[in-house]
Amino acid sequence: MNLARVTSVFKDKYKVYIGKESLILDITGRMRYNNRFPVVGDWVVLDDQKEAIVDILERKTKLSRKVAGKEVVEQVLAANIDYIFIVTSLNKEFNLSRLERYLSIVYESGAMPVFVLTKSDIGEEIEKKVLELERIAFGAPIHVVNIFENETIEELRQYFKSDNTIALVGSSGVGKSTLINKLLGKDVQYTKEIREKDDRGKHATTTREMFFLDSGVIIDTPGMRELQIWEADLGNSFQDIEELAFRCHFRNCTHENEPGCAVIQAVETGKISKKRLENYKKLQKELKIIENKRVMGHRRMEKEKIKNMMGSLDERKKIKNRGV
């Protein structure tokens, strides 16, 4: 069996590595018909001649989101990841609500989250931001880095041991490409300067791509302009709220105005911020909407299959009757 790893995805072609050989291949018509499309990080099977991808191995982990827009479709961003660096900068881009959302998606992927806070050289109130993040990270590692201080970059190399696969996620302009260039020791990713008017970096990466280090590999992803949830693990990312919910007087407590609500009491005493509870409820609502739309979409597909099948049967009867 010829096993290869997908390192880049183009419009209808896939760049794979098999041993030290790099190939650009297509998938078979059967895979295309069955909507089996590889993503960066996938382990795939090639045909005997190494001319096409014929199958995808089961994914150990996968990072997904809902495609942008109204369409209810899963978009797998990368697969078979061990750690995901949630990258944000310590300037105006720092946003706890967005980081909570990222954390929920990363936990759902099956990979381990690691927060990487960039641009500490121009950041403000760094200690305060780190403390705020610690309150929602629940033990997930937090690293403050400065590209001009090599020791802060070297701290991240511990995650690349044992040939681990690391993916980077974060908003546009937070420094993911610059970080990859520093880790690799050479410029492989295009970077842009920070905009003076709003203290934000410009979007540079436009495709997902895998890079090889001496030990381990790293996957860069484009900045997510629209981070819509497909699935999320709120049990880990909001474990403080979910643990308190077990103490509520009512099992189906909505944490709005019910008597004996342990979550509301925690907000009133300052143990949990009102904003955090609002974000939790927002994500719960989004997940419920997505799940309902997925169920409805599945039912429509089943009805369409039955309709097509009945249409085929009717056509056969007509043909048979004409032959009588």
C-alpha positions as protocol buffer text, in pm:
chain_id: "A"
residue {
  index: 1
  type: MET
  ca { x: 0 y: 0 z: 0 }
}
residue {
  index: 2
  type: ASN
  ca { x: 132 y: 347 z: -93 }
}
residue {
  index: 3
  type: LEU
  ca { x: 63 y: 582 z: 201 }
}
residue {
  index: 4
  type: ALA
  ca { x: 114 y: 956 z: 161 }
}
residue {
  index: 5
  type: ARG
  ca { x: 37 y: 1274 z: 360 }
}
residue {
  index: 6
  type: VAL
  ca { x: -154 y: 1566 z: 210 }
}
residue {
  index: 7
  type: THR
  ca { x: 44 y: 1888 z: 255 }
}
residue {
  index: 8
  type: SER
  ca { x: -147 y: 2132 z: 33 }
}
residue {
  index: 9
  type: VAL
  ca { x: -487 y: 2149 z: -134 }
}
residue {
  index: 10
  type: PHE
  ca { x: -545 y: 2338 z: -457 }
}
residue {
  index: 11
  type: LYS
  ca { x: -871 y: 2380 z: -650 }
}
residue {
  index: 12
  type: ASP
  ca { x: -885 y: 2021 z: -775 }
}
residue {
  index: 13
  type: LYS
  ca { x: -536 y: 1888 z: -703 }
}
residue {
  index: 14
  type: TYR
  ca { x: -356 y: 1767 z: -392 }
}
residue {
  index: 15
  type: LYS
  ca { x: 11 y: 1792 z: -304 }
}
residue {
  index: 16
  type: VAL
  ca { x: 126 y: 1486 z: -112 }
}
residue {
  index: 17
  type: TYR
  ca { x: 452 y: 1360 z: 38 }
}
residue {
  index: 18
  type: ILE
  ca { x: 541 y: 991 z: 20 }
}
residue {
  index: 19
  type: GLY
  ca { x: 879 y: 931 z: 178 }
}
residue {
  index: 20
  type: LYS
  ca { x: 1093 y: 1218 z: 47 }
}
residue {
  index: 21
  type: GLU
  ca { x: 898 y: 1240 z: -280 }
}
residue {
  index: 22
  type: SER
  ca { x: 651 y: 1521 z: -348 }
}
residue {
  index: 23
  type: LEU
  ca { x: 364 y: 1462 z: -592 }
}
residue {
  index: 24
  type: ILE
  ca { x: 65 y: 1662 z: -714 }
}
residue {
  index: 25
  type: LEU
  ca { x: -229 y: 1428 z: -773 }
}
residue {
  index: 26
  type: ASP
  ca { x: -603 y: 1413 z: -831 }
}
residue {
  index: 27
  type: ILE
  ca { x: -858 y: 1190 z: -658 }
}
residue {
  index: 28
  type: THR
  ca { x: -1054 y: 916 z: -832 }
}
residue {
  index: 29
  type: GLY
  ca { x: -1398 y: 971 z: -980 }
}
residue {
  index: 30
  type: ARG
  ca { x: -1545 y: 735 z: -721 }
}
residue {
  index: 31
  type: MET
  ca { x: -1410 y: 950 z: -436 }
}
residue {
  index: 32
  type: ARG
  ca { x: -1544 y: 1264 z: -601 }
}
residue {
  index: 33
  type: TYR
  ca { x: -1886 y: 1100 z: -650 }
}
residue {
  index: 34
  type: ASN
  ca { x: -1895 y: 1000 z: -281 }
}
residue {
  index: 35
  type: ASN
  ca { x: -1783 y: 1348 z: -168 }
}
residue {
  index: 36
  type: ARG
  ca { x: -1462 y: 1212 z: -17 }
}
residue {
  index: 37
  type: PHE
  ca { x: -1221 y: 1503 z: -47 }
}
residue {
  index: 38
  type: PRO
  ca { x: -885 y: 1505 z: 136 }
}
residue {
  index: 39
  type: VAL
  ca { x: -770 y: 1797 z: 351 }
}
residue {
  index: 40
  type: VAL
  ca { x: -428 y: 1906 z: 470 }
}
residue {
  index: 41
  type: GLY
  ca { x: -299 y: 1656 z: 724 }
}
residue {
  index: 42
  type: ASP
  ca { x: -487 y: 1358 z: 583 }
}
residue {
  index: 43
  type: TRP
  ca { x: -313 y: 1024 z: 534 }
}
residue {
  index: 44
  type: VAL
  ca { x: -418 y: 895 z: 193 }
}
residue {
  index: 45
  type: VAL
  ca { x: -372 y: 580 z: -14 }
}
residue {
  index: 46
  type: LEU
  ca { x: -227 y: 608 z: -365 }
}
residue {
  index: 47
  type: ASP
  ca { x: -275 y: 365 z: -652 }
}
residue {
  index: 48
  type: ASP
  ca { x: 8 y: 127 z: -743 }
}
residue {
  index: 49
  type: GLN
  ca { x: 145 y: 369 z: -1003 }
}
residue {
  index: 50
  type: LYS
  ca { x: 130 y: 667 z: -761 }
}
residue {
  index: 51
  type: GLU
  ca { x: -82 y: 854 z: -1013 }
}
residue {
  index: 52
  type: ALA
  ca { x: -398 y: 916 z: -809 }
}
residue {
  index: 53
  type: ILE
  ca { x: -540 y: 921 z: -457 }
}
residue {
  index: 54
  type: VAL
  ca { x: -777 y: 628 z: -411 }
}
residue {
  index: 55
  type: ASP
  ca { x: -874 y: 647 z: -43 }
}
residue {
  index: 56
  type: ILE
  ca { x: -846 y: 845 z: 282 }
}
residue {
  index: 57
  type: LEU
  ca { x: -749 y: 678 z: 608 }
}
residue {
  index: 58
  type: GLU
  ca { x: -969 y: 734 z: 913 }
}
residue {
  index: 59
  type: ARG
  ca { x: -893 y: 1069 z: 1073 }
}
residue {
  index: 60
  type: LYS
  ca { x: -751 y: 1066 z: 1427 }
}
residue {
  index: 61
  type: THR
  ca { x: -863 y: 1424 z: 1483 }
}
residue {
  index: 62
  type: LYS
  ca { x: -1018 y: 1693 z: 1265 }
}
residue {
  index: 63
  type: LEU
  ca { x: -1063 y: 2067 z: 1294 }
}
residue {
  index: 64
  type: SER
  ca { x: -1397 y: 2176 z: 1148 }
}
residue {
  index: 65
  type: ARG
  ca { x: -1624 y: 2474 z: 1113 }
}
residue {
  index: 66
  type: LYS
  ca { x: -1946 y: 2550 z: 929 }
}
residue {
  index: 67
  type: VAL
  ca { x: -1882 y: 2701 z: 588 }
}
residue {
  index: 68
  type: ALA
  ca { x: -1931 y: 3076 z: 573 }
}
residue {
  index: 69
  type: GLY
  ca { x: -2277 y: 3193 z: 473 }
}
residue {
  index: 70
  type: LYS
  ca { x: -2619 y: 3030 z: 514 }
}
residue {
  index: 71
  type: GLU
  ca { x: -2530 y: 2686 z: 376 }
}
residue {
  index: 72
  type: VAL
  ca { x: -2526 y: 2418 z: 649 }
}
residue {
  index: 73
  type: VAL
  ca { x: -2218 y: 2223 z: 544 }
}
residue {
  index: 74
  type: GLU
  ca { x: -1913 y: 2109 z: 741 }
}
residue {
  index: 75
  type: GLN
  ca { x: -1575 y: 2241 z: 629 }
}
residue {
  index: 76
  type: VAL
  ca { x: -1284 y: 2033 z: 758 }
}
residue {
  index: 77
  type: LEU
  ca { x: -984 y: 2266 z: 787 }
}
residue {
  index: 78
  type: ALA
  ca { x: -714 y: 2013 z: 880 }
}
residue {
  index: 79
  type: ALA
  ca { x: -683 y: 1655 z: 1004 }
}
residue {
  index: 80
  type: ASN
  ca { x: -468 y: 1433 z: 1226 }
}
residue {
  index: 81
  type: ILE
  ca { x: -350 y: 1717 z: 1450 }
}
residue {
  index: 82
  type: ASP
  ca { x: -194 y: 1668 z: 1794 }
}
residue {
  index: 83
  type: TYR
  ca { x: -185 y: 2031 z: 1915 }
}
residue {
  index: 84
  type: ILE
  ca { x: -361 y: 2343 z: 1794 }
}
residue {
  index: 85
  type: PHE
  ca { x: -200 y: 2679 z: 1863 }
}
residue {
  index: 86
  type: ILE
  ca { x: -474 y: 2937 z: 1921 }
}
residue {
  index: 87
  type: VAL
  ca { x: -286 y: 3248 z: 1818 }
}
residue {
  index: 88
  type: THR
  ca { x: -387 y: 3600 z: 1914 }
}
residue {
  index: 89
  type: SER
  ca { x: -193 y: 3921 z: 1949 }
}
residue {
  index: 90
  type: LEU
  ca { x: -163 y: 4129 z: 2263 }
}
residue {
  index: 91
  type: ASN
  ca { x: -278 y: 4451 z: 2099 }
}
residue {
  index: 92
  type: LYS
  ca { x: -632 y: 4558 z: 2010 }
}
residue {
  index: 93
  type: GLU
  ca { x: -705 y: 4220 z: 1852 }
}
residue {
  index: 94
  type: PHE
  ca { x: -714 y: 4043 z: 2192 }
}
residue {
  index: 95
  type: ASN
  ca { x: -1073 y: 3931 z: 2252 }
}
residue {
  index: 96
  type: LEU
  ca { x: -1176 y: 3681 z: 2522 }
}
residue {
  index: 97
  type: SER
  ca { x: -1511 y: 3599 z: 2362 }
}
residue {
  index: 98
  type: ARG
  ca { x: -1340 y: 3500 z: 2039 }
}
residue {
  index: 99
  type: LEU
  ca { x: -1086 y: 3291 z: 2230 }
}
residue {
  index: 100
  type: GLU
  ca { x: -1368 y: 3108 z: 2411 }
}
residue {
  index: 101
  type: ARG
  ca { x: -1516 y: 3023 z: 2073 }
}
residue {
  index: 102
  type: TYR
  ca { x: -1182 y: 2896 z: 1940 }
}
residue {
  index: 103
  type: LEU
  ca { x: -1127 y: 2689 z: 2254 }
}
residue {
  index: 104
  type: SER
  ca { x: -1467 y: 2519 z: 2217 }
}
residue {
  index: 105
  type: ILE
  ca { x: -1391 y: 2424 z: 1857 }
}
residue {
  index: 106
  type: VAL
  ca { x: -1039 y: 2303 z: 1936 }
}
residue {
  index: 107
  type: TYR
  ca { x: -1157 y: 2076 z: 2217 }
}
residue {
  index: 108
  type: GLU
  ca { x: -1420 y: 1930 z: 1985 }
}
residue {
  index: 109
  type: SER
  ca { x: -1149 y: 1852 z: 1728 }
}
residue {
  index: 110
  type: GLY
  ca { x: -979 y: 1605 z: 1961 }
}
residue {
  index: 111
  type: ALA
  ca { x: -649 y: 1795 z: 1957 }
}
residue {
  index: 112
  type: MET
  ca { x: -495 y: 1970 z: 2258 }
}
residue {
  index: 113
  type: PRO
  ca { x: -523 y: 2351 z: 2274 }
}
residue {
  index: 114
  type: VAL
  ca { x: -227 y: 2582 z: 2333 }
}
residue {
  index: 115
  type: PHE
  ca { x: -268 y: 2960 z: 2354 }
}
residue {
  index: 116
  type: VAL
  ca { x: 7 y: 3164 z: 2187 }
}
residue {
  index: 117
  type: LEU
  ca { x: -4 y: 3537 z: 2258 }
}
residue {
  index: 118
  type: THR
  ca { x: 202 y: 3728 z: 2002 }
}
residue {
  index: 119
  type: LYS
  ca { x: 336 y: 4083 z: 1963 }
}
residue {
  index: 120
  type: SER
  ca { x: 424 y: 4124 z: 2330 }
}
residue {
  index: 121
  type: ASP
  ca { x: 670 y: 4394 z: 2222 }
}
residue {
  index: 122
  type: ILE
  ca { x: 380 y: 4625 z: 2132 }
}
residue {
  index: 123
  type: GLY
  ca { x: 115 y: 4482 z: 2364 }
}
residue {
  index: 124
  type: GLU
  ca { x: -49 y: 4669 z: 2651 }
}
residue {
  index: 125
  type: GLU
  ca { x: -164 y: 4539 z: 2992 }
}
residue {
  index: 126
  type: ILE
  ca { x: -5 y: 4203 z: 2917 }
}
residue {
  index: 127
  type: GLU
  ca { x: -23 y: 4064 z: 3272 }
}
residue {
  index: 128
  type: LYS
  ca { x: -391 y: 4159 z: 3297 }
}
residue {
  index: 129
  type: LYS
  ca { x: -473 y: 3988 z: 2967 }
}
residue {
  index: 130
  type: VAL
  ca { x: -286 y: 3673 z: 3067 }
}
residue {
  index: 131
  type: LEU
  ca { x: -476 y: 3657 z: 3397 }
}
residue {
  index: 132
  type: GLU
  ca { x: -807 y: 3702 z: 3214 }
}
residue {
  index: 133
  type: LEU
  ca { x: -715 y: 3424 z: 2974 }
}
residue {
  index: 134
  type: GLU
  ca { x: -608 y: 3190 z: 3256 }
}
residue {
  index: 135
  type: ARG
  ca { x: -960 y: 3216 z: 3402 }
}
residue {
  index: 136
  type: ILE
  ca { x: -1113 y: 3067 z: 3087 }
}
residue {
  index: 137
  type: ALA
  ca { x: -825 y: 2840 z: 2975 }
}
residue {
  index: 138
  type: PHE
  ca { x: -862 y: 2584 z: 3258 }
}
residue {
  index: 139
  type: GLY
  ca { x: -506 y: 2460 z: 3242 }
}
residue {
  index: 140
  type: ALA
  ca { x: -448 y: 2492 z: 2868 }
}
residue {
  index: 141
  type: PRO
  ca { x: -89 y: 2619 z: 2825 }
}
residue {
  index: 142
  type: ILE
  ca { x: -40 y: 2992 z: 2760 }
}
residue {
  index: 143
  type: HIS
  ca { x: 276 y: 3127 z: 2596 }
}
residue {
  index: 144
  type: VAL
  ca { x: 363 y: 3494 z: 2554 }
}
residue {
  index: 145
  type: VAL
  ca { x: 597 y: 3535 z: 2257 }
}
residue {
  index: 146
  type: ASN
  ca { x: 801 y: 3809 z: 2099 }
}
residue {
  index: 147
  type: ILE
  ca { x: 960 y: 3736 z: 1761 }
}
residue {
  index: 148
  type: PHE
  ca { x: 1259 y: 3948 z: 1864 }
}
residue {
  index: 149
  type: GLU
  ca { x: 1327 y: 3726 z: 2167 }
}
residue {
  index: 150
  type: ASN
  ca { x: 1431 y: 3378 z: 2057 }
}
residue {
  index: 151
  type: GLU
  ca { x: 1383 y: 3224 z: 2401 }
}
residue {
  index: 152
  type: THR
  ca { x: 1007 y: 3290 z: 2381 }
}
residue {
  index: 153
  type: ILE
  ca { x: 993 y: 3112 z: 2044 }
}
residue {
  index: 154
  type: GLU
  ca { x: 1203 y: 2821 z: 2170 }
}
residue {
  index: 155
  type: GLU
  ca { x: 941 y: 2747 z: 2438 }
}
residue {
  index: 156
  type: LEU
  ca { x: 707 y: 2632 z: 2161 }
}
residue {
  index: 157
  type: ARG
  ca { x: 943 y: 2365 z: 2028 }
}
residue {
  index: 158
  type: GLN
  ca { x: 844 y: 2128 z: 2310 }
}
residue {
  index: 159
  type: TYR
  ca { x: 518 y: 2056 z: 2123 }
}
residue {
  index: 160
  type: PHE
  ca { x: 698 y: 1938 z: 1808 }
}
residue {
  index: 161
  type: LYS
  ca { x: 864 y: 1641 z: 1973 }
}
residue {
  index: 162
  type: SER
  ca { x: 775 y: 1285 z: 1863 }
}
residue {
  index: 163
  type: ASP
  ca { x: 686 y: 1409 z: 1515 }
}
residue {
  index: 164
  type: ASN
  ca { x: 369 y: 1579 z: 1635 }
}
residue {
  index: 165
  type: THR
  ca { x: 146 y: 1773 z: 1400 }
}
residue {
  index: 166
  type: ILE
  ca { x: 61 y: 2128 z: 1509 }
}
residue {
  index: 167
  type: ALA
  ca { x: -196 y: 2355 z: 1344 }
}
residue {
  index: 168
  type: LEU
  ca { x: -222 y: 2730 z: 1389 }
}
residue {
  index: 169
  type: VAL
  ca { x: -559 y: 2908 z: 1404 }
}
residue {
  index: 170
  type: GLY
  ca { x: -644 y: 3268 z: 1469 }
}
residue {
  index: 171
  type: SER
  ca { x: -774 y: 3587 z: 1314 }
}
residue {
  index: 172
  type: SER
  ca { x: -606 y: 3761 z: 1024 }
}
residue {
  index: 173
  type: GLY
  ca { x: -291 y: 3951 z: 1107 }
}
residue {
  index: 174
  type: VAL
  ca { x: -213 y: 3806 z: 1450 }
}
residue {
  index: 175
  type: GLY
  ca { x: 131 y: 3687 z: 1339 }
}
residue {
  index: 176
  type: LYS
  ca { x: 83 y: 3320 z: 1247 }
}
residue {
  index: 177
  type: SER
  ca { x: 295 y: 3341 z: 932 }
}
residue {
  index: 178
  type: THR
  ca { x: 570 y: 3531 z: 1112 }
}
residue {
  index: 179
  type: LEU
  ca { x: 570 y: 3272 z: 1388 }
}
residue {
  index: 180
  type: ILE
  ca { x: 606 y: 2988 z: 1136 }
}
residue {
  index: 181
  type: ASN
  ca { x: 898 y: 3166 z: 968 }
}
residue {
  index: 182
  type: LYS
  ca { x: 1073 y: 3196 z: 1305 }
}
residue {
  index: 183
  type: LEU
  ca { x: 1015 y: 2830 z: 1393 }
}
residue {
  index: 184
  type: LEU
  ca { x: 1146 y: 2716 z: 1055 }
}
residue {
  index: 185
  type: GLY
  ca { x: 1440 y: 2956 z: 1061 }
}
residue {
  index: 186
  type: LYS
  ca { x: 1359 y: 3086 z: 711 }
}
residue {
  index: 187
  type: ASP
  ca { x: 1095 y: 3287 z: 531 }
}
residue {
  index: 188
  type: VAL
  ca { x: 845 y: 3043 z: 382 }
}
residue {
  index: 189
  type: GLN
  ca { x: 529 y: 3239 z: 451 }
}
residue {
  index: 190
  type: TYR
  ca { x: 454 y: 3586 z: 316 }
}
residue {
  index: 191
  type: THR
  ca { x: 392 y: 3845 z: 587 }
}
residue {
  index: 192
  type: LYS
  ca { x: 256 y: 4198 z: 588 }
}
residue {
  index: 193
  type: GLU
  ca { x: 316 y: 4496 z: 811 }
}
residue {
  index: 194
  type: ILE
  ca { x: 79 y: 4615 z: 1083 }
}
residue {
  index: 195
  type: ARG
  ca { x: -169 y: 4883 z: 979 }
}
residue {
  index: 196
  type: GLU
  ca { x: -108 y: 5201 z: 1174 }
}
residue {
  index: 197
  type: LYS
  ca { x: -471 y: 5312 z: 1185 }
}
residue {
  index: 198
  type: ASP
  ca { x: -600 y: 5019 z: 1393 }
}
residue {
  index: 199
  type: ASP
  ca { x: -285 y: 4842 z: 1522 }
}
residue {
  index: 200
  type: ARG
  ca { x: -376 y: 4522 z: 1335 }
}
residue {
  index: 201
  type: GLY
  ca { x: -172 y: 4305 z: 1104 }
}
residue {
  index: 202
  type: LYS
  ca { x: -282 y: 4248 z: 747 }
}
residue {
  index: 203
  type: HIS
  ca { x: -413 y: 3916 z: 617 }
}
residue {
  index: 204
  type: ALA
  ca { x: -128 y: 3722 z: 452 }
}
residue {
  index: 205
  type: THR
  ca { x: -202 y: 3347 z: 436 }
}
residue {
  index: 206
  type: THR
  ca { x: -464 y: 3246 z: 180 }
}
residue {
  index: 207
  type: THR
  ca { x: -438 y: 2864 z: 180 }
}
residue {
  index: 208
  type: ARG
  ca { x: -380 y: 2583 z: 429 }
}
residue {
  index: 209
  type: GLU
  ca { x: -32 y: 2437 z: 399 }
}
residue {
  index: 210
  type: MET
  ca { x: 193 y: 2197 z: 589 }
}
residue {
  index: 211
  type: PHE
  ca { x: 560 y: 2268 z: 666 }
}
residue {
  index: 212
  type: PHE
  ca { x: 821 y: 2027 z: 796 }
}
residue {
  index: 213
  type: LEU
  ca { x: 1050 y: 2097 z: 1092 }
}
residue {
  index: 214
  type: ASP
  ca { x: 1339 y: 1880 z: 1209 }
}
residue {
  index: 215
  type: SER
  ca { x: 1087 y: 1712 z: 1438 }
}
residue {
  index: 216
  type: GLY
  ca { x: 716 y: 1744 z: 1373 }
}
residue {
  index: 217
  type: VAL
  ca { x: 515 y: 1938 z: 1119 }
}
residue {
  index: 218
  type: ILE
  ca { x: 316 y: 2260 z: 1133 }
}
residue {
  index: 219
  type: ILE
  ca { x: 1 y: 2359 z: 944 }
}
residue {
  index: 220
  type: ASP
  ca { x: -79 y: 2722 z: 876 }
}
residue {
  index: 221
  type: THR
  ca { x: -439 y: 2825 z: 813 }
}
residue {
  index: 222
  type: PRO
  ca { x: -582 y: 3149 z: 669 }
}
residue {
  index: 223
  type: GLY
  ca { x: -717 y: 3399 z: 917 }
}
residue {
  index: 224
  type: MET
  ca { x: -1082 y: 3320 z: 985 }
}
residue {
  index: 225
  type: ARG
  ca { x: -1299 y: 3618 z: 899 }
}
residue {
  index: 226
  type: GLU
  ca { x: -1610 y: 3420 z: 994 }
}
residue {
  index: 227
  type: LEU
  ca { x: -1570 y: 3152 z: 1260 }
}
residue {
  index: 228
  type: GLN
  ca { x: -1902 y: 2968 z: 1248 }
}
residue {
  index: 229
  type: ILE
  ca { x: -1936 y: 2663 z: 1468 }
}
residue {
  index: 230
  type: TRP
  ca { x: -2011 y: 2319 z: 1326 }
}
residue {
  index: 231
  type: GLU
  ca { x: -1961 y: 2132 z: 1653 }
}
residue {
  index: 232
  type: ALA
  ca { x: -1816 y: 2250 z: 1984 }
}
residue {
  index: 233
  type: ASP
  ca { x: -1717 y: 2101 z: 2318 }
}
residue {
  index: 234
  type: LEU
  ca { x: -1869 y: 2336 z: 2577 }
}
residue {
  index: 235
  type: GLY
  ca { x: -1814 y: 2083 z: 2853 }
}
residue {
  index: 236
  type: ASN
  ca { x: -1439 y: 2153 z: 2848 }
}
residue {
  index: 237
  type: SER
  ca { x: -1431 y: 2516 z: 2739 }
}
residue {
  index: 238
  type: PHE
  ca { x: -1706 y: 2622 z: 2983 }
}
residue {
  index: 239
  type: GLN
  ca { x: -1656 y: 2360 z: 3250 }
}
residue {
  index: 240
  type: ASP
  ca { x: -1706 y: 2615 z: 3531 }
}
residue {
  index: 241
  type: ILE
  ca { x: -2059 y: 2696 z: 3412 }
}
residue {
  index: 242
  type: GLU
  ca { x: -2151 y: 2335 z: 3334 }
}
residue {
  index: 243
  type: GLU
  ca { x: -2032 y: 2216 z: 3676 }
}
residue {
  index: 244
  type: LEU
  ca { x: -2237 y: 2487 z: 3849 }
}
residue {
  index: 245
  type: ALA
  ca { x: -2543 y: 2392 z: 3642 }
}
residue {
  index: 246
  type: PHE
  ca { x: -2558 y: 2058 z: 3825 }
}
residue {
  index: 247
  type: ARG
  ca { x: -2626 y: 2252 z: 4146 }
}
residue {
  index: 248
  type: CYS
  ca { x: -2923 y: 2443 z: 4004 }
}
residue {
  index: 249
  type: HIS
  ca { x: -3259 y: 2372 z: 4169 }
}
residue {
  index: 250
  type: PHE
  ca { x: -3420 y: 2281 z: 3836 }
}
residue {
  index: 251
  type: ARG
  ca { x: -3260 y: 2023 z: 3606 }
}
residue {
  index: 252
  type: ASN
  ca { x: -3372 y: 2214 z: 3295 }
}
residue {
  index: 253
  type: CYS
  ca { x: -3260 y: 2550 z: 3432 }
}
residue {
  index: 254
  type: THR
  ca { x: -3202 y: 2811 z: 3158 }
}
residue {
  index: 255
  type: HIS
  ca { x: -2996 y: 3032 z: 3393 }
}
residue {
  index: 256
  type: GLU
  ca { x: -3226 y: 3326 z: 3327 }
}
residue {
  index: 257
  type: ASN
  ca { x: -3442 y: 3400 z: 3633 }
}
residue {
  index: 258
  type: GLU
  ca { x: -3519 y: 3062 z: 3788 }
}
residue {
  index: 259
  type: PRO
  ca { x: -3505 y: 3043 z: 4170 }
}
residue {
  index: 260
  type: GLY
  ca { x: -3212 y: 2846 z: 4307 }
}
residue {
  index: 261
  type: CYS
  ca { x: -2996 y: 2895 z: 3996 }
}
residue {
  index: 262
  type: ALA
  ca { x: -2634 y: 2832 z: 4098 }
}
residue {
  index: 263
  type: VAL
  ca { x: -2503 y: 2989 z: 3777 }
}
residue {
  index: 264
  type: ILE
  ca { x: -2685 y: 3320 z: 3832 }
}
residue {
  index: 265
  type: GLN
  ca { x: -2564 y: 3323 z: 4192 }
}
residue {
  index: 266
  type: ALA
  ca { x: -2206 y: 3282 z: 4065 }
}
residue {
  index: 267
  type: VAL
  ca { x: -2254 y: 3580 z: 3833 }
}
residue {
  index: 268
  type: GLU
  ca { x: -2398 y: 3792 z: 4116 }
}
residue {
  index: 269
  type: THR
  ca { x: -2102 y: 3713 z: 4341 }
}
residue {
  index: 270
  type: GLY
  ca { x: -1850 y: 3779 z: 4063 }
}
residue {
  index: 271
  type: LYS
  ca { x: -1730 y: 3420 z: 4039 }
}
residue {
  index: 272
  type: ILE
  ca { x: -1836 y: 3414 z: 3673 }
}
residue {
  index: 273
  type: SER
  ca { x: -1862 y: 3723 z: 3454 }
}
residue {
  index: 274
  type: LYS
  ca { x: -2194 y: 3816 z: 3299 }
}
residue {
  index: 275
  type: LYS
  ca { x: -2020 y: 3834 z: 2961 }
}
residue {
  index: 276
  type: ARG
  ca { x: -1894 y: 3476 z: 2992 }
}
residue {
  index: 277
  type: LEU
  ca { x: -2244 y: 3347 z: 3068 }
}
residue {
  index: 278
  type: GLU
  ca { x: -2379 y: 3540 z: 2768 }
}
residue {
  index: 279
  type: ASN
  ca { x: -2115 y: 3383 z: 2543 }
}
residue {
  index: 280
  type: TYR
  ca { x: -2199 y: 3037 z: 2676 }
}
residue {
  index: 281
  type: LYS
  ca { x: -2568 y: 3084 z: 2601 }
}
residue {
  index: 282
  type: LYS
  ca { x: -2488 y: 3224 z: 2257 }
}
residue {
  index: 283
  type: LEU
  ca { x: -2280 y: 2919 z: 2166 }
}
residue {
  index: 284
  type: GLN
  ca { x: -2549 y: 2686 z: 2302 }
}
residue {
  index: 285
  type: LYS
  ca { x: -2806 y: 2859 z: 2083 }
}
residue {
  index: 286
  type: GLU
  ca { x: -2581 y: 2840 z: 1775 }
}
residue {
  index: 287
  type: LEU
  ca { x: -2521 y: 2468 z: 1829 }
}
residue {
  index: 288
  type: LYS
  ca { x: -2894 y: 2402 z: 1865 }
}
residue {
  index: 289
  type: ILE
  ca { x: -2973 y: 2595 z: 1545 }
}
residue {
  index: 290
  type: ILE
  ca { x: -2702 y: 2410 z: 1351 }
}
residue {
  index: 291
  type: GLU
  ca { x: -2820 y: 2073 z: 1482 }
}
residue {
  index: 292
  type: ASN
  ca { x: -3182 y: 2147 z: 1385 }
}
residue {
  index: 293
  type: LYS
  ca { x: -3077 y: 2255 z: 1036 }
}
residue {
  index: 294
  type: ARG
  ca { x: -2864 y: 1942 z: 996 }
}
residue {
  index: 295
  type: VAL
  ca { x: -3159 y: 1722 z: 1096 }
}
residue {
  index: 296
  type: MET
  ca { x: -3391 y: 1906 z: 856 }
}
residue {
  index: 297
  type: GLY
  ca { x: -3133 y: 1877 z: 577 }
}
residue {
  index: 298
  type: HIS
  ca { x: -3099 y: 1505 z: 638 }
}
residue {
  index: 299
  type: ARG
  ca { x: -3477 y: 1459 z: 622 }
}
residue {
  index: 300
  type: ARG
  ca { x: -3494 y: 1652 z: 294 }
}
residue {
  index: 301
  type: MET
  ca { x: -3221 y: 1429 z: 148 }
}
residue {
  index: 302
  type: GLU
  ca { x: -3409 y: 1114 z: 255 }
}
residue {
  index: 303
  type: LYS
  ca { x: -3732 y: 1244 z: 100 }
}
residue {
  index: 304
  type: GLU
  ca { x: -3547 y: 1327 z: -220 }
}
residue {
  index: 305
  type: LYS
  ca { x: -3402 y: 976 z: -234 }
}
residue {
  index: 306
  type: ILE
  ca { x: -3749 y: 822 z: -189 }
}
residue {
  index: 307
  type: LYS
  ca { x: -3892 y: 1056 z: -453 }
}
residue {
  index: 308
  type: ASN
  ca { x: -3619 y: 964 z: -701 }
}
residue {
  index: 309
  type: MET
  ca { x: -3662 y: 595 z: -624 }
}
residue {
  index: 310
  type: MET
  ca { x: -4038 y: 610 z: -675 }
}
residue {
  index: 311
  type: GLY
  ca { x: -3984 y: 803 z: -996 }
}
residue {
  index: 312
  type: SER
  ca { x: -3751 y: 531 z: -1122 }
}
residue {
  index: 313
  type: LEU
  ca { x: -4009 y: 262 z: -1036 }
}
residue {
  index: 314
  type: ASP
  ca { x: -4283 y: 451 z: -1220 }
}
residue {
  index: 315
  type: GLU
  ca { x: -4061 y: 483 z: -1525 }
}
residue {
  index: 316
  type: ARG
  ca { x: -3990 y: 111 z: -1522 }
}
residue {
  index: 317
  type: LYS
  ca { x: -4364 y: 35 z: -1506 }
}
residue {
  index: 318
  type: LYS
  ca { x: -4430 y: 261 z: -1804 }
}
residue {
  index: 319
  type: ILE
  ca { x: -4159 y: 90 z: -2006 }
}
residue {
  index: 320
  type: LYS
  ca { x: -4294 y: -253 z: -1905 }
}
residue {
  index: 321
  type: ASN
  ca { x: -4652 y: -157 z: -1997 }
}
residue {
  index: 322
  type: ARG
  ca { x: -4542 y: -26 z: -2339 }
}
residue {
  index: 323
  type: GLY
  ca { x: -4382 y: -366 z: -2403 }
}
residue {
  index: 324
  type: VAL
  ca { x: -4702 y: -557 z: -2329 }
}
